Amino acid sequence: MSSNESRKVWSRAEIESPCTNVCQIDPDTRLCLGCARSIDEIGAWGSLSAEARRTIMAELPTRQVSTGKRKGGRAARLKRKPD
C-alpha cells in the first residue's frame, strides 16, 4: 500500500465543529463556555445540515458567554471555615 493510499484509509469526513473541548454550560445563559453553542445546538450538531451548522457558526462570535470565575473548586473549599 502506498503512502497516498494509506492516507485515504485514515482520512475522515469530520463534521465541522466549533468545539474547543471546554464543555461547561453556563447556568444563566445556557451556552457552552467553550464554544458558545446552546445545549440543543450541541445535541443536534451531528444531524444538522452543513448550511445550518454554518449559520450557527456565523452567529457564535456575537454571543455573550460568561467569562466569570468558577464558583466552586479548590479556592472555595479553602475559604470555608472548618466545622
Backbone as CSV, one residue per row, in Angstrom:
resi,resn,N_x,N_y,N_z,CA_x,CA_y,CA_z,C_x,C_y,C_z
1,MET,0.850,-1.171,0.000,0.000,0.000,0.000,0.897,1.236,0.000
2,SER,0.639,2.140,-0.912,1.434,3.361,-0.994,1.040,4.308,0.134
3,SER,1.878,5.293,0.376,1.569,6.254,1.440,0.330,7.070,1.096
4,ASN,0.101,7.330,-0.178,-1.094,8.065,-0.597,-2.353,7.245,-0.312
5,GLU,-2.300,5.936,-0.593,-3.430,5.059,-0.296,-3.653,4.957,1.208
6,SER,-2.570,4.929,1.954,-2.657,4.856,3.410,-3.358,6.088,3.976
7,ARG,-3.054,7.263,3.441,-3.703,8.495,3.901,-5.203,8.457,3.638
8,LYS,-5.621,7.892,2.509,-7.035,7.801,2.190,-7.770,6.916,3.188
9,VAL,-7.119,5.846,3.622,-7.733,4.946,4.588,-7.995,5.665,5.894
10,TRP,-7.072,6.500,6.326,-7.199,7.175,7.615,-7.897,8.518,7.546
11,SER,-8.186,9.019,6.350,-8.870,10.309,6.273,-10.334,10.118,6.629
12,ARG,-10.885,11.102,7.292,-12.277,11.038,7.711,-12.966,12.335,7.339
13,ALA,-14.220,12.253,7.018,-15.001,13.446,6.709,-15.654,13.920,8.008
14,GLU,-14.903,14.661,8.784,-15.410,15.152,10.062,-16.401,16.285,9.847
15,ILE,-17.392,16.352,10.696,-18.335,17.457,10.667,-17.636,18.661,11.282
16,GLU,-17.663,19.761,10.575,-17.045,20.978,11.085,-17.705,21.349,12.406
17,SER,-16.907,21.671,13.394,-17.428,21.963,14.732,-16.614,23.061,15.396
18,PRO,-17.279,23.930,16.159,-16.565,24.971,16.902,-16.090,24.502,18.280
19,CYS,-16.269,23.233,18.583,-15.939,22.708,19.907,-14.474,22.981,20.255
20,THR,-14.259,23.427,21.497,-12.907,23.716,21.978,-12.498,22.766,23.101
21,ASN,-13.325,21.757,23.355,-13.107,20.797,24.444,-13.157,21.443,25.819
22,VAL,-13.838,22.569,25.924,-14.133,23.203,27.207,-15.651,23.105,27.334
23,CYS,-16.119,21.958,27.759,-17.554,21.667,27.743,-18.162,21.932,29.116
24,GLN,-18.581,23.169,29.308,-19.215,23.561,30.559,-20.330,24.536,30.212
25,ILE,-21.540,24.253,30.680,-22.698,25.074,30.349,-22.906,26.127,31.430
26,ASP,-23.002,27.378,31.001,-23.279,28.482,31.917,-24.741,28.368,32.352
27,PRO,-25.017,28.337,33.667,-26.392,28.153,34.128,-27.312,29.322,33.785
28,ASP,-26.772,30.507,33.607,-27.605,31.672,33.304,-27.938,31.774,31.819
29,THR,-26.940,31.664,30.961,-27.159,31.815,29.525,-27.513,30.511,28.838
30,ARG,-27.193,29.370,29.483,-27.393,28.038,28.921,-26.552,27.824,27.673
31,LEU,-25.418,28.541,27.589,-24.481,28.397,26.481,-23.209,27.736,26.988
32,CYS,-22.557,26.999,26.113,-21.283,26.376,26.457,-20.221,27.458,26.608
33,LEU,-19.441,27.382,27.672,-18.380,28.370,27.907,-17.248,28.247,26.900
34,GLY,-17.113,27.089,26.278,-16.047,26.887,25.312,-16.396,27.341,23.913
35,CYS,-17.578,26.962,23.434,-17.909,27.225,22.026,-19.101,28.152,21.830
36,ALA,-19.828,28.481,22.871,-20.980,29.391,22.846,-22.222,28.792,22.199
37,ARG,-22.232,27.472,21.964,-23.449,26.851,21.453,-24.382,26.509,22.611
38,SER,-25.685,26.445,22.315,-26.657,26.020,23.317,-26.622,24.499,23.435
39,ILE,-27.221,23.993,24.494,-27.286,22.543,24.683,-28.013,21.907,23.504
40,ASP,-29.106,22.528,23.055,-29.863,21.976,21.932,-29.018,21.934,20.662
41,GLU,-28.246,22.975,20.419,-27.377,23.004,19.241,-26.302,21.932,19.312
42,ILE,-25.723,21.755,20.498,-24.690,20.735,20.675,-25.280,19.349,20.435
43,GLY,-26.454,19.100,21.007,-27.087,17.795,20.862,-27.483,17.461,19.432
44,ALA,-27.887,18.469,18.674,-28.352,18.244,17.304,-27.244,18.375,16.270
45,TRP,-26.057,18.774,16.683,-24.987,19.131,15.749,-24.738,18.076,14.673
46,GLY,-24.653,16.849,15.047,-24.346,15.781,14.091,-25.421,15.563,13.038
47,SER,-26.646,15.943,13.341,-27.737,15.731,12.382,-28.122,17.004,11.631
48,LEU,-27.490,18.118,11.953,-27.789,19.368,11.248,-27.170,19.365,9.862
49,SER,-27.800,20.086,8.954,-27.229,20.229,7.613,-25.993,21.118,7.693
50,ALA,-25.154,21.029,6.689,-23.953,21.865,6.646,-24.333,23.343,6.668
51,GLU,-25.424,23.683,5.995,-25.883,25.078,5.970,-26.314,25.543,7.363
52,ALA,-27.043,24.703,8.089,-27.480,25.058,9.442,-26.276,25.222,10.367
53,ARG,-25.274,24.334,10.242,-24.063,24.462,11.077,-23.321,25.756,10.751
54,ARG,-23.223,26.094,9.464,-22.542,27.347,9.089,-23.280,28.568,9.642
55,THR,-24.613,28.520,9.629,-25.409,29.630,10.169,-25.119,29.820,11.653
56,ILE,-25.116,28.721,12.403,-24.827,28.797,13.842,-23.406,29.301,14.063
57,MET,-22.451,28.765,13.315,-21.056,29.179,13.495,-20.868,30.668,13.195
58,ALA,-21.637,31.200,12.259,-21.546,32.626,11.951,-22.079,33.483,13.101
59,GLU,-23.031,32.945,13.868,-23.620,33.675,14.996,-22.761,33.620,16.261
60,LEU,-21.935,32.599,16.394,-21.196,32.370,17.639,-20.373,33.566,18.117
61,PRO,-19.655,34.283,17.249,-18.850,35.408,17.748,-19.671,36.523,18.389
62,THR,-20.962,36.591,18.104,-21.793,37.655,18.673,-22.435,37.265,19.997
63,ARG,-22.328,36.007,20.375,-22.963,35.541,21.607,-22.132,35.920,22.823
64,GLN,-22.836,36.292,23.889,-22.174,36.666,25.134,-22.110,35.449,26.052
65,VAL,-20.901,34.984,26.279,-20.688,33.846,27.172,-20.000,34.366,28.422
66,SER,-20.499,33.945,29.573,-19.926,34.385,30.842,-18.443,34.052,30.902
67,THR,-17.643,35.018,31.311,-16.211,34.766,31.493,-15.824,34.886,32.959
68,GLY,-16.836,34.867,33.823,-16.566,34.955,35.254,-15.863,33.724,35.767
69,LYS,-15.341,33.848,36.960,-14.641,32.716,37.556,-15.634,31.668,38.030
70,ARG,-15.152,30.451,38.090,-15.974,29.371,38.610,-16.325,29.659,40.060
71,LYS,-17.456,29.145,40.497,-17.940,29.451,41.838,-17.490,28.452,42.889
72,GLY,-16.937,27.360,42.482,-16.550,26.334,43.445,-15.088,25.991,43.300
73,GLY,-14.805,24.756,43.504,-13.443,24.288,43.334,-12.593,24.461,44.564
74,ARG,-11.322,24.339,44.390,-10.354,24.355,45.492,-10.363,25.681,46.251
75,ALA,-10.404,26.795,45.517,-10.365,28.106,46.172,-11.548,28.281,47.124
76,ALA,-12.730,27.835,46.711,-13.910,27.948,47.565,-13.780,27.066,48.798
77,ARG,-13.242,25.873,48.613,-13.055,24.974,49.765,-12.072,25.559,50.765
78,LEU,-11.012,26.192,50.275,-10.018,26.752,51.180,-10.553,27.936,51.968
79,LYS,-11.524,28.652,51.410,-12.094,29.808,52.093,-13.066,29.417,53.194
80,ARG,-13.638,28.205,53.074,-14.592,27.751,54.077,-13.911,27.546,55.414
81,LYS,-14.644,27.864,56.454,-14.118,27.638,57.799,-14.390,26.185,58.201
82,PRO,-13.433,25.560,58.851,-13.671,24.178,59.309,-14.761,24.150,60.368
83,ASP,-15.519,23.054,60.366,-16.609,22.892,61.365,-16.071,22.636,62.735
